[in-house]
Amino acid sequence: MSITFKDIYAVQETAEWMNQSFQGFELDSRKVKLGQIFIALTSLSQPEKTADYARKALAQGALAVISEQDLAVEPSVVVPDLRHLMGTWQRQYLQATQPVQPARILAVTGTNGKTTISRLVAELIMLQSKACAVMGTTGNGILPNLEASSHTTLDALQLQNALHEYAQQGAEFTSIEASSHGLEQGRLNGCEIEIAAYSNLSRDHLDYHGTLEAYAEAKSRLFQFESLKVAVINIDDAHANVMLDAAKNNPAQPKILSYSTTQAADYQVTEIEYRISGAEFKLVTKQGTFNVHSPLLGHFNIENLVASLIVAEQAGFDLAQLIAEVPKLKGAPGRMQVIRDDERLFVVDYAHTPDALTQVLVTLKRHVSQNLWAVFGCGGDRDRGKRPLMTQAALDGADIAILTSDNPRTENPEQIFADMKNGIDFSGKTYHEIHDRREAIKFAVEHAKSGDIVVIAGKGHENYQEIDGVRHWFDDVVEVQAAIDAQHHTTDSAYPAQ
């Protein structure tokens, strides 16, 4: 079926190209094909080059250019709120040319937890024998076949293309991470989000949002979608009211469900018992009280699991049946991922904010019988203000801290370490400064004793380290296992062959 631009967008101007069928939208001038419409978003880094990209697209056969401001190219049309419209346009185009039953969209936002919650939701639904795609930091696709993702939330065109593709592949549901950047930039516009969940909010991305209040407001946009039927909110979080207000003021009047580990809520956690193998707790609901046996470590993973159970239940599944499948859950890679070695635990986690690191350490203190270690760094070209806060979090929460490198990117590592130590009182603290991340991990493995837990924080699922703008292969899980293997080999070789 053919479709014209005027079928999608009611413009007042009349131009011949608007009545011609076109072959879809494209954001990258280098990839434009004959008959496509090029969307020329103003380049944030090089705005003066936007017109050049538009001319290149037209030379390659673009039917026309749509831009946010006048680029003095023809044929073209200016649409000031282009970023917030193109997701809807793409969905309409795909459905008009390749009709498919769309997957029901479940989305989660928050500083910490959204990766785990979105992944657990997908796992729970898959365990009910329904196909569920997942989209976020640790990959996109229908479980278990995920492809690496360039961003937590893809650009609007890529996102709609992916959703359409998963629906064609048979996905009945898609579980999405909704980042603050993605929400503010309208990348999720065009998504018929049915159920939305909120985990928590703490300091992150202030280099982009400016203030914590602006950051919270960006997150709250998830609860303003007119398609929303259910809002799931962690009322233990200090910014929960911002999300509750957004949901209450949504004209769609979604059902609002709360969860808590400390106070009365629609879903309340009680009687938590922590074990080295996970946690056990009671979940008190209007449907009854359930005993939950979770294989996941950490208090916040109890919160994440409860949010996931609520979302899956509201998607149409029986809560008791969902809870029965909980022991089979694995969670997201690089999120409290455990490597066991004799009586020691090594935990790889993505915690890269002061609050996230604090939560990881506080949680694991409940499990550790000897020393708790924190191996951490701070990323380059990012919020410098949180660097000493990261160090303080490690010193406060761990018995032994190792300051090391994360992703320096294009920044001088010496400056990063100077910021990490700025204003910190190290007196009475056990810490080491080892700039090479591989050596820092090896040091921790070589010196950790039986009963110790070692947290390697900051990179989680990432399989690279970015130095001087170049990505080098590096995987914390692989490095930990290699160091363990090397230690055992050294120990074994100390004994003569029999």
C-alpha positions in Angstrom: 0.0 0.0 0.0 1.3 3.5 -0.8 1.1 6.4 1.6 1.7 10.1 1.2 3.0 12.7 3.7 -0.4 14.4 3.8 -1.9 11.1 4.9 0.3 11.4 8.0 0.5 15.1 8.7 -2.2 17.7 8.0 0.0 20.6 6.8 -1.6 23.9 5.6 0.9 24.3 2.8 0.3 22.4 -0.4 3.2 21.0 -2.3 3.3 18.4 -5.1 5.6 16.1 -3.2 3.2 15.9 -0.2 0.7 14.1 -2.4 3.2 11.6 -3.8 3.7 8.2 -2.2 7.0 7.9 -0.4 9.3 5.1 0.9 9.6 5.9 4.6 11.6 8.3 6.7 15.3 8.5 7.3 17.4 10.4 9.9 20.9 9.7 8.4 21.7 11.5 5.2 24.2 8.8 4.3 21.5 6.1 4.3 18.8 7.9 2.4 17.2 5.9 -0.4 15.3 7.0 -3.5 11.8 8.2 -2.5 12.4 8.5 1.2 11.7 11.7 3.2 14.8 12.9 5.1 14.2 14.2 8.6 16.9 16.9 9.2 17.1 17.3 12.9 19.3 20.2 13.9 22.8 18.8 14.8 23.5 19.6 18.5 27.2 19.5 18.0 27.5 21.1 14.5 24.2 22.9 13.7 25.8 24.7 10.8 26.1 21.4 9.0 22.4 20.5 9.1 21.7 22.2 5.7 24.6 20.3 4.2 23.1 17.0 5.3 19.8 18.0 3.8 21.4 18.9 0.5 23.2 15.6 0.5 20.0 13.7 1.2 18.2 15.4 -1.7 21.2 14.6 -4.0 20.8 10.9 -3.1 17.2 10.9 -4.1 15.2 12.0 -1.1 11.6 13.0 -2.0 11.8 16.0 0.3 13.3 17.3 3.6 11.5 18.0 6.8 13.4 20.2 9.3 13.0 22.0 12.6 14.0 25.3 11.0 14.3 26.8 7.5 17.4 25.3 5.8 16.9 27.1 2.5 16.6 23.8 0.6 13.8 22.6 -1.7 11.5 20.7 -1.6 11.1 21.0 2.2 8.8 21.8 5.0 9.6 23.3 8.5 7.9 21.5 11.5 9.2 23.1 14.7 8.1 20.2 17.0 9.5 17.6 14.6 11.3 15.6 17.3 8.1 15.0 19.2 6.1 14.0 16.0 8.4 11.7 14.1 7.8 8.6 16.2 4.0 8.8 15.6 4.6 9.4 11.9 6.9 6.4 11.7 4.4 4.1 13.4 1.6 5.3 11.1 3.8 4.8 8.0 4.7 1.2 9.1 1.2 0.2 10.0 -0.1 1.7 6.7 2.4 -0.2 4.5 2.9 -3.4 6.6 -0.1 -3.8 8.9 0.6 -6.0 12.0 -0.9 -6.6 15.4 1.2 -4.3 17.6 2.8 -5.7 20.8 1.4 -4.3 24.1 4.0 -1.9 25.5 5.1 -2.0 29.1 7.6 0.7 30.2 9.7 1.5 33.2 11.6 4.5 34.3 13.9 5.4 37.2 17.5 6.2 37.9 18.3 2.6 39.1 16.3 -0.5 38.5 14.8 0.1 35.1 17.1 -2.4 33.3 16.4 -5.1 35.8 12.7 -4.5 36.0 12.2 -4.4 32.3 14.2 -7.6 31.9 12.3 -9.4 34.8 9.0 -8.4 33.3 10.1 -10.0 30.0 11.3 -13.1 31.8 8.1 -13.5 33.8 5.9 -13.2 30.6 8.1 -15.6 28.7 7.7 -18.1 31.6 4.0 -17.8 31.0 4.6 -19.0 27.4 4.1 -15.6 25.8 6.6 -13.9 23.5 8.0 -10.7 25.0 10.6 -8.4 23.6 12.8 -6.3 25.8 14.5 -2.9 24.9 17.1 -1.2 26.9 20.7 -0.8 28.1 21.6 -4.5 28.0 20.1 -5.2 24.5 17.1 -5.3 22.3 15.1 -8.2 21.0 12.8 -11.1 21.9 14.3 -13.1 24.8 16.7 -14.8 24.8 18.0 -13.4 21.5 19.2 -9.8 22.2 21.3 -7.5 20.1 23.5 -4.8 21.6 21.8 -1.4 21.9 23.5 2.0 21.2 21.3 3.9 23.6 19.0 3.0 26.6 16.1 4.4 24.5 16.6 4.3 20.7 15.8 7.3 18.5 12.1 7.6 17.6 12.5 6.0 14.1 14.7 3.1 15.3 12.4 2.5 18.2 9.3 2.3 16.0 11.1 0.1 13.5 12.2 -2.3 16.2 8.7 -2.5 17.8 7.2 -3.2 14.4 9.8 -5.9 13.7 9.2 -7.6 17.1 5.5 -7.6 16.4 6.1 -9.2 13.0 8.2 -11.9 14.8 5.3 -12.7 17.1 6.0 -10.6 20.2 2.7 -10.0 22.1 4.4 -7.7 24.6 7.5 -5.4 24.6 9.1 -4.3 27.9 10.9 -1.0 27.5 13.3 1.1 29.5 12.3 4.7 29.3 15.3 7.0 29.9 14.9 10.6 31.0 16.7 11.7 27.8 14.4 9.6 25.7 11.3 10.9 27.4 12.4 14.6 27.2 13.4 14.3 23.5 10.1 12.6 22.6 11.7 9.4 21.4 8.9 7.3 22.9 6.2 9.5 21.3 4.1 7.2 19.0 4.3 4.4 21.5 0.9 3.2 22.9 2.3 2.7 26.4 -0.2 0.6 28.4 1.5 0.1 31.8 4.3 2.3 33.2 6.4 1.7 36.3 8.6 3.9 38.4 11.5 2.6 40.6 13.4 5.6 42.1 15.3 8.7 41.4 18.7 9.9 42.5 21.5 12.1 41.2 22.4 11.3 37.6 22.5 13.1 34.2 22.5 16.5 35.9 25.0 17.6 33.2 22.0 17.2 30.8 19.0 18.1 32.9 20.6 20.8 35.1 18.6 20.1 38.3 17.2 17.1 40.1 13.7 18.7 39.7 14.1 18.9 36.0 15.4 15.3 35.9 12.3 14.2 37.9 10.0 16.1 35.6 11.5 14.4 32.6 10.9 11.0 34.2 7.3 11.9 35.1 6.4 12.3 31.4 6.1 8.5 31.2 2.9 8.8 33.3 1.4 11.5 30.9 0.9 9.2 27.9 -2.8 9.2 26.9 -2.6 5.5 26.2 -1.7 4.7 29.8 -4.0 2.3 31.7 -1.9 1.4 34.8 0.8 3.3 36.7 3.0 1.3 39.1 4.9 3.5 41.6 7.4 2.9 44.4 6.0 5.1 47.1 9.1 4.6 49.3 11.0 6.9 46.9 11.4 10.6 47.8 10.2 11.7 44.3 7.2 9.4 44.1 4.8 12.3 44.4 6.0 13.8 41.2 5.1 10.6 39.4 1.8 10.2 41.3 0.8 13.8 40.4 1.6 13.1 36.7 -0.5 10.0 36.7 -3.4 11.6 38.6 -3.5 14.5 36.2 -3.4 12.3 33.1 -6.7 12.7 31.3 -6.7 8.9 30.6 -7.1 8.4 34.4 -4.9 5.3 34.7 -5.2 2.9 37.6 -2.5 3.8 40.1 -0.9 1.0 42.1 1.7 1.5 44.8 4.4 -0.8 46.2 6.6 -0.5 49.3 8.9 -2.3 51.6 8.3 0.0 54.5 4.7 1.2 54.6 1.2 0.3 53.7 0.7 0.0 49.9 -1.3 -1.9 47.4 1.6 -4.3 47.3 3.6 -4.4 50.5 6.7 -6.4 51.3 7.1 -7.8 54.8 9.3 -10.4 56.7 12.4 -10.2 54.5 15.1 -12.8 55.1 18.4 -12.4 53.3 20.4 -15.5 52.3 23.6 -16.0 50.3 21.3 -17.6 47.7 18.9 -14.7 47.5 16.0 -13.5 49.6 12.6 -14.6 50.9 9.7 -12.4 51.8 6.0 -12.1 52.1 4.0 -10.0 49.5 0.8 -8.6 51.0 -1.8 -7.7 48.4 -5.6 -7.3 48.1 -5.6 -10.8 46.4 -3.9 -12.3 49.5 -0.5 -12.8 51.0 2.2 -14.7 49.1 5.5 -16.3 50.0 8.2 -15.2 47.5 11.5 -17.1 47.1 13.8 -14.9 45.0 17.2 -15.9 43.6 18.2 -12.3 43.3 20.6 -10.6 45.7 19.9 -7.2 47.3 17.1 -5.2 48.9 16.6 -3.2 45.8 16.1 -6.3 43.8 13.2 -7.1 46.1 11.7 -3.8 45.0 12.6 -4.5 41.4 11.0 -7.9 41.5 7.8 -6.6 43.1 7.5 -3.9 40.4 8.0 -6.6 37.8 5.3 -8.9 39.3 2.8 -6.0 39.4 3.5 -5.0 35.8 3.2 -8.7 34.6 0.0 -9.2 36.6 -1.6 -6.0 35.2 -0.7 -7.3 31.7 -3.2 -10.1 32.3 -1.3 -12.9 34.2 -2.2 -14.6 37.5 -0.1 -13.3 40.4 0.2 -16.7 42.1 1.4 -18.3 38.8 3.9 -15.5 38.3 5.3 -15.9 41.8 5.7 -19.7 41.3 8.1 -18.9 38.5 10.2 -16.4 40.4 12.9 -18.9 41.4 13.7 -19.4 37.7 14.5 -15.7 37.1 18.0 -14.6 36.1 17.7 -10.8 35.8 19.8 -8.6 33.6 23.5 -9.2 33.0 25.8 -6.9 34.8 23.1 -6.1 37.4 24.1 -7.8 40.7 25.6 -10.6 38.6 27.3 -13.1 40.9 30.5 -15.1 40.3 31.0 -17.6 43.1 34.4 -18.9 44.0 34.6 -21.3 47.0 33.4 -19.2 49.9 33.8 -15.8 48.2 31.3 -13.8 46.1 32.3 -11.5 43.3 29.4 -9.2 42.2 29.5 -7.2 39.0 27.1 -4.4 39.0 26.4 -1.3 36.8 26.2 1.0 39.8 27.7 4.3 38.6 25.9 6.8 40.8 26.6 7.5 44.5 23.1 6.3 45.4 23.4 3.1 43.3 26.8 2.3 44.8 25.5 3.0 48.3 22.5 0.7 47.8 24.6 -2.1 46.4 27.0 -1.9 49.4 24.3 -1.5 52.1 22.4 -4.5 50.6 25.5 -6.8 50.4 26.4 -5.9 54.0 23.5 -8.0 55.0 25.0 -11.1 53.3 28.8 -10.7 54.0 30.4 -12.5 57.0 33.9 -11.0 56.6 35.0 -8.0 54.5 33.0 -6.1 51.8 35.1 -4.7 49.0 34.2 -2.0 46.5 36.2 -1.7 43.2 34.9 1.4 41.4 35.8 4.4 39.1 34.1 7.4 37.5 33.5 8.1 33.9 35.2 10.8 32.0 33.3 13.7 30.2 30.4 13.4 32.7 29.2 15.0 35.8 32.3 15.9 37.8 30.3 16.8 40.9 29.4 13.2 41.7 33.0 11.9 41.7 33.9 12.6 45.3 30.4 11.4 46.3 31.2 8.1 44.7 34.4 7.8 46.7 32.6 8.7 49.9 29.9 6.1 49.2 32.6 3.4 48.7 34.4 4.4 51.9 31.2 4.5 53.9 29.7 1.3 52.6 32.7 -1.0 52.1 35.5 -2.3 54.4 38.0 -2.0 51.6 37.8 0.4 48.6 39.8 0.3 45.4 39.8 3.5 43.3 40.3 2.6 39.7 39.5 3.6 36.1 36.0 3.4 34.6 35.6 4.8 31.1 37.9 7.9 30.9 36.6 8.6 27.4 38.5 11.7 26.2 39.3 13.1 29.7 42.7 13.0 31.4 42.5 10.1 34.0 44.6 12.0 36.4 41.9 14.7 36.5 39.3 12.1 37.2 41.3 10.6 40.1 41.9 14.1 41.5 38.2 14.8 41.5 37.5 11.4 43.1 39.7 12.4 46.0 38.8 16.0 46.2 37.8 16.9 49.8 37.8 13.3 51.0 39.1 12.3 54.4 40.7 9.0 54.0 42.0 8.7 57.6 41.1 5.4 59.2 39.9 4.0 55.9 41.4 1.0 54.0 41.8 1.9 50.4 44.0 1.4 47.4 44.4 3.4 44.2 45.1 1.2 41.2 44.6 3.1 37.9 44.6 0.0 35.6 41.1 -1.6 36.0 42.4 -5.1 35.1 45.1 -4.8 37.7 42.6 -3.5 40.3 40.3 -6.6 39.7 43.3 -8.9 39.9 44.4 -7.3 43.2 40.9 -7.8 44.7 40.7 -11.4 43.6 44.2 -12.2 44.9 43.5 -10.6 48.3 39.9 -11.4 49.0 39.4 -14.1 51.7 36.8 -16.7 52.5 33.6 -14.9 53.5 34.4 -11.7 51.6 32.2 -10.2 49.0 33.8 -8.1 46.3 31.7 -5.6 44.3 33.1 -4.5 40.9 30.9 -1.5 40.2 30.3 0.9 37.3 30.4 -1.0 34.1 28.1 -3.9 34.6 27.1 -5.4 31.2 29.5 -3.2 29.2 32.1 -5.2 27.2 34.5 -2.3 26.5 36.5 0.4 28.2 36.6 3.7 26.4 40.0 5.5 26.6 41.0 8.5 24.5 37.7 8.1 22.7 38.5 4.6 21.6 36.6 1.5 22.8 38.8 -1.4 23.9 37.3 -4.8 24.7 36.9 -5.2 28.4 34.3 -7.2 30.4 34.3 -7.1 34.2 32.8 -10.6 34.4 35.4 -12.1 32.1 38.2 -10.3 34.0 37.0 -11.6 37.4 36.8 -15.1 36.1 40.2 -14.9 34.5 41.8 -13.6 37.7 40.1 -16.4 39.7 41.3 -19.0 37.2 44.8 -17.6 37.3 44.8 -17.6 41.1 43.7 -21.3 41.2 46.3 -22.2 38.6 49.1 -20.5 40.7 47.8 -22.3 43.8 47.6 -25.6 42.0 51.1 -25.3 40.5 52.6 -24.8 43.9 52.1 -28.5 44.6 54.3 -31.2 42.8 52.6 -33.4 40.3 51.6 -36.8 41.7 
